[in-house]
Structures are given as structure tokens and as C-alpha cells.
Amino acid sequence: MAVRHAEASWNGSLREGSGTMKVGSGLFDGPYTFPSRFEEGEGTNPEELIGAAHAGCFSMALSGVLVRAGFTPQRIHTTAAVHLEKVGDGFKVTRIHLQTQGTVPGLDAATFLEHAETAKATCPISQLLTGAEITLDAELLG
């Protein structure tokens, strides 16, 4: 299997410094700062990138689960809300809420939710992030 790479650099102190994060493919290279991570400043942050990775992984996993169950999804769209909270003297990702919508002909909402829960449990990024509570809302679209 492939090994994926990413890198980050940080210059200066925690509050006044800044850095960049870059994925190995070169398709993303963005700045991050204390305000972009802990406030509402411009730039990205590690939690946002984890959210994108989790949403992407989950969407693919759900598609695979559905196909193995005999359904052909037309579209799966997932968002991930990554909750970074102050815990004690530091910070912790305490929860990730996935919200997914799917367009899957011939599938009812209860079965869609069942397959979404299976995808949540088996998605490699969900498995990696087992230290955080991961919740899910699943909606089957027309």
C-alpha cells in the first residue's frame, strides 16, 4: 500500500509565530497561525485538515459499504466538524461530528443509516481517531 506524506514548519513563538502545512502531492500548501487555530484568524489549522481527511475517508468507506451491499451510490457528501477544546492546561480534539448525505437509488433511510454506521466504524481515519468521540447524522436524499 502507498505511504502518504505531509509536512509542516513553524517559525517563532507560539502566539506570534506562523507556519505552513503542505501535503506530499503538492496540491495543498497553506499558512497557519495561533489565531487561525485557536481563534477565527485567516489560514488553516491541523483540525481543519483532519476534518477534510475524515470526511473524505468516510465518504469513500460509505460508498464501498453500499456497493458491497448491492447498492450503487450516485453521490455521498460528508462534512466533519472537529471540536478542539481546552482541557486542563492544554487542548484536545474531543469530538468529531460527521454529517453525511447520500443519493442512493433503491435504498431506504434506515438501511442508509445502518450502512453509514458501518462506514464510521470501519473507515481507516475513524479508526485512527478513536480517542475522540465521533458522532454521525446520515440523510438519504431522493
C-alpha positions in Angstrom: 0.0 0.0 0.0 1.0 3.6 -0.5 2.7 5.7 2.1 1.4 9.3 2.2 3.5 12.3 3.3 2.8 15.7 4.7 5.0 18.3 6.3 4.7 21.4 8.5 7.1 24.1 9.7 6.7 26.7 12.4 8.7 29.8 12.9 8.7 31.9 16.1 6.8 31.7 19.3 3.5 30.0 19.8 1.3 33.1 19.8 3.3 35.4 17.5 4.8 32.8 15.1 3.4 31.3 12.0 3.9 28.2 9.9 2.9 26.3 6.8 1.5 22.9 6.2 1.9 21.1 2.9 0.7 17.7 1.6 3.1 15.5 -0.3 1.3 15.7 -3.6 1.8 19.5 -3.6 -1.9 20.1 -4.1 -2.2 21.9 -0.8 0.3 24.3 0.8 -1.2 26.7 3.3 -0.3 29.0 6.2 -1.4 28.6 9.8 -1.1 30.8 12.9 -2.2 30.8 16.5 -5.3 32.9 15.5 -6.2 30.5 12.7 -6.1 27.6 15.1 -7.4 28.9 18.4 -9.4 31.9 17.3 -11.0 33.0 14.0 -7.9 34.1 12.1 -7.1 33.6 8.5 -5.3 30.5 7.4 -5.8 26.8 8.0 -5.2 24.6 11.0 -4.4 20.9 11.7 -8.0 20.3 12.9 -9.4 21.5 9.6 -7.1 19.2 7.7 -8.1 16.3 9.9 -11.7 17.1 9.2 -11.1 17.1 5.4 -9.3 13.8 5.7 -12.0 12.2 7.8 -14.9 13.4 5.6 -13.0 12.1 2.5 -12.2 8.8 4.1 -15.7 8.3 5.4 -17.4 9.2 2.1 -15.2 6.6 0.3 -15.8 4.0 3.0 -19.6 4.5 2.9 -19.5 4.1 -0.9 -17.7 0.8 -0.5 -20.1 -0.4 2.1 -23.0 0.4 -0.1 -21.6 -1.3 -3.1 -20.8 -4.4 -1.2 -24.5 -4.4 0.0 -25.7 -4.3 -3.6 -26.4 -0.5 -3.9 -24.9 2.0 -6.4 -24.5 5.4 -4.7 -24.8 8.4 -7.0 -23.3 10.8 -4.5 -22.1 10.9 -0.9 -21.4 14.3 0.6 -19.9 14.5 4.1 -18.8 17.3 6.4 -16.8 16.9 9.5 -16.9 19.3 12.5 -13.8 18.8 14.5 -14.1 20.2 18.1 -10.9 21.5 19.7 -11.4 22.3 23.3 -9.4 23.5 26.3 -8.8 20.5 28.6 -6.8 21.2 31.7 -3.7 23.1 30.8 -3.8 22.1 27.1 -6.1 21.5 24.2 -7.7 18.3 22.9 -9.8 17.2 19.9 -12.7 15.9 22.0 -15.3 15.2 19.3 -15.8 14.9 15.6 -19.3 15.1 14.2 -19.8 13.7 10.7 -22.8 14.8 8.7 -23.4 12.8 5.5 -26.0 12.9 2.8 -26.4 10.3 0.1 -28.3 9.8 -3.1 -28.6 6.0 -3.4 -31.4 4.6 -5.6 -33.4 1.8 -4.1 -32.3 2.4 -0.5 -34.4 3.4 2.5 -33.3 5.8 5.2 -33.0 3.2 8.0 -30.7 1.0 5.9 -28.7 4.0 4.8 -28.1 4.9 8.4 -27.1 1.3 9.2 -24.5 1.3 6.4 -23.3 4.8 7.4 -22.7 3.5 11.0 -20.7 0.6 9.5 -18.6 3.0 7.4 -18.0 5.1 10.5 -16.7 2.1 12.4 -14.5 0.8 9.5 -13.2 4.0 7.9 -9.4 4.0 8.5 -9.4 7.6 9.7 -12.2 6.9 12.1 -10.2 4.0 13.5 -7.1 6.2 13.8 -9.1 8.9 15.7 -10.7 6.5 18.3 -9.5 8.9 21.1 -12.2 11.4 20.1 -15.9 10.8 20.2 -17.1 10.5 16.6 -20.9 11.1 16.0 -22.9 10.9 12.8 -26.0 12.2 11.2 -27.0 10.5 7.9 -29.6 11.7 5.5 -30.7 9.8 2.4 -31.7 12.2 -0.4 -34.2 11.5 -3.2 
